Structure formats: C-alpha cells, structure tokens
Amino acid sequence: MAAGNNDGPIEATVSSRVPRRTHQPINPANPVETLTERSTAEEAREKARSEAREPQSPRLRPPGHSELEGRLEVRPIGTPLGLRELAALHKRTWSTLNVQEKRVHALLWPLAIHFGLYAVGLGNEQRRPPLLGAFWARCLADAPLTLGHLYPPQLFKGLLASEVFEFGGMVMDPNYQGKGLVKMMSDTARLFLFSRRPKLLITNPVDPLYEMYKQLGLKTVGREPVEHPHAFNVRVWLMYGKFDQLATPYFM
C-alpha cells in the first residue's frame, strides 16, 4: 500500500504542479494596418487643433505685390523679331532727344552681337517679355568701325583687327519705372569685356550716358562731343579703353 505512493519525490513534485501560461502580447494579423489607424487618428487630432486655432490665427496669404513678381534678364538678340523690337526701342528712346538714325547705321546692326535686357514676369513665363534696354558689341575683324576714322590713328598702332572691339547702341526705355536697369547693363558690358578681353575698346556714348561710361574706366578723346556722322541731331563722346588698364582694379 505504501508502495503506490512511493513513485519518487521528483516525479511527485512535477506531477503536482499545474503548468502556468506566460502572458504574451497578441500581435495583430496586419501590423501595418494598426500603424495606419494610429497615424489617421493623430492627423484627425491635429486637424481638430488647427481648426480650433483658425479664428485666432488666420492663414497666411502671399502679398499682393512682391519684388519677386518680375526680374530683369539678359538675353542675346539675334532674330528678325528681336531686331525689330530693338529698332522700336531706339526710336522710342531717341525720339525724346530728337535723334534720327540714318539707314546706313541700321544696316550694320546684324554684324554686331546684341544684348537685350528683358522684363521677365514670373506669372507670365509663356508671354514674350518686353525689351527695356540693350547694347551691342562688334569686332573690327567682323565689321568696320562706324566712327573709327574720328579717333587718332596712333591709338590703333600695332593692333590687329581682331583685337579691337566697338561698343554701341546703349539704350534704355525712358518709361521704365523700376530699379537696377542701369547697373545690370553696366555689369553685363563689363562681363562681356572680361570674357573677350580685347586689347582696345572704343565707344561713342551720347551725353546722358557719358558718366556711366566713365565709371567703367574709359578715357575721352578731346574735350567735347562731336557730331555723329550716321545720325541727325546727335552728338557723341569719343571714348576708349585699353583692357590692361581697365582690368587693373580687378587683378591687383
């Protein structure tokens, strides 16, 4: 009788215990679905908070007039349409000075490199921007100098035709009310000068542009302007500059 209860102390201890179940978190069948529900709930709470703040904090709106609504941009003029716009700009500008250009002068335009300053609107990128200013430059090897015969011959001594450039056609729309046009034209002319680096540069500005050309470092031939041989009722200054001297302030 006692033998039935003597199965051994270890076996009795093990058999008397009831196995305990360890607590494990139940993983959802689709964890991504649970995260999506949480993010949706957070977005709903954030939306509710923003709607509650709406009466006190109205939404910010862009200003009606901004300096970024338009910009000035330099583009080359090389098409018949661009040259017609340039001719119209010259006529509109020079009419205030009672200047009339001879046809022989206009025939030399296609032989030059023309640079136009356009007012490009951010909201009207697809429309052709208006031309506000322009100037041209040409090499003596590509076209004859229009006023080269008025300069002292010794100025060209020892120079090749490819080393001489003429600047001209500096014109600005008199109706333009914005800022930065004169500075951009000066910077563009200076950039062109440093890109080509001609040994000699000559130009013939009218009196209103004389000071601007002086700021570029150009020198004057004579003490007063002369009659323009290819335009009526206009007097121009004969100015020139040697690249080595013009570039000295930038390569000290």
Residue pairs with C-beta under 8 A, 6 or more apart in sequence:
28 34
68 122
69 121
69 122
69 123
70 119
70 120
70 121
70 122
71 119
71 120
71 122
72 117
72 118
72 119
72 120
72 132
72 178
72 180
72 181
72 184
73 117
73 118
73 120
73 129
74 115
74 116
74 117
74 118
74 184
74 188
75 115
75 116
75 118
76 113
76 114
76 115
76 116
77 83
77 85
77 86
77 114
77 115
77 116
77 131
77 134
78 114
82 114
82 116
82 131
83 109
83 110
83 114
85 116
85 131
86 109
86 114
86 116
86 131
86 134
86 169
87 106
89 131
89 132
89 133
89 134
89 171
89 173
90 101
90 169
90 171
92 173
92 174
92 175
93 171
93 172
93 173
93 174
94 100
94 101
94 171
94 234
96 174
97 206
97 208
97 233
97 234
98 233
99 206
99 231
99 232
99 233
99 234
100 231
100 232
100 233
101 230
101 231
101 232
102 230
102 231
102 232
104 230
105 146
105 230
105 231
108 138
108 143
108 144
108 146
109 136
109 169
111 138
111 142
111 143
112 136
112 137
112 138
112 143
112 168
112 169
113 136
113 137
113 138
114 134
114 135
114 136
114 169
115 134
115 135
115 136
115 137
115 188
115 192
116 131
116 133
116 134
117 131
117 132
117 133
117 134
117 181
117 184
117 185
117 188
118 129
118 130
118 131
118 132
119 129
119 130
119 132
119 176
119 178
120 129
121 127
121 129
130 173
131 173
132 172
132 173
132 176
132 181
133 170
133 171
133 172
133 173
133 176
133 181
133 184
133 185
134 169
134 170
134 171
135 167
135 168
135 169
135 170
135 171
135 185
135 188
135 189
136 167
136 168
136 169
137 165
137 166
137 167
137 168
137 189
137 192
137 196
138 165
138 166
139 161
139 162
139 164
139 165
139 166
139 198
140 148
140 161
140 162
140 164
140 165
140 166
141 160
141 161
141 162
145 164
145 166
145 202
146 166
146 168
146 204
146 229
146 230
147 166
147 202
147 204
147 228
147 229
147 236
147 238
148 156
148 166
148 202
150 221
150 226
150 229
150 238
151 202
151 221
151 238
151 240
152 221
155 200
155 202
155 221
155 240
156 164
156 200
159 199
159 200
163 198
163 199
163 200
164 198
164 199
164 200
164 201
164 202
165 196
165 198
165 200
165 201
165 202
166 201
166 202
166 203
167 189
167 201
167 202
167 203
168 203
168 204
170 185
170 189
170 203
170 205
170 209
170 212
172 181
172 182
172 185
173 181
182 212
186 212
186 215
186 216
189 216
190 216
193 201
193 243
193 246
194 247
194 250
197 243
197 247
198 243
199 242
199 243
199 244
200 240
200 241
200 242
200 243
201 218
201 240
201 241
201 242
201 243
201 246
202 238
202 239
202 240
203 213
203 218
203 239
203 240
204 228
204 236
204 237
204 238
204 239
205 212
205 213
205 236
205 237
205 239
206 225
206 234
206 235
206 236
206 237
207 225
207 235
207 237
210 225
210 237
213 237
213 239
214 220
214 239
216 241
216 246
217 241
217 245
217 246
217 249
218 239
218 240
218 241
218 246
219 239
219 240
219 241
220 237
220 238
220 239
221 238
221 239
221 240
222 238
225 235
225 236
225 237
225 238
226 235
226 236
226 237
226 238
227 234
227 235
228 234
228 235
228 236
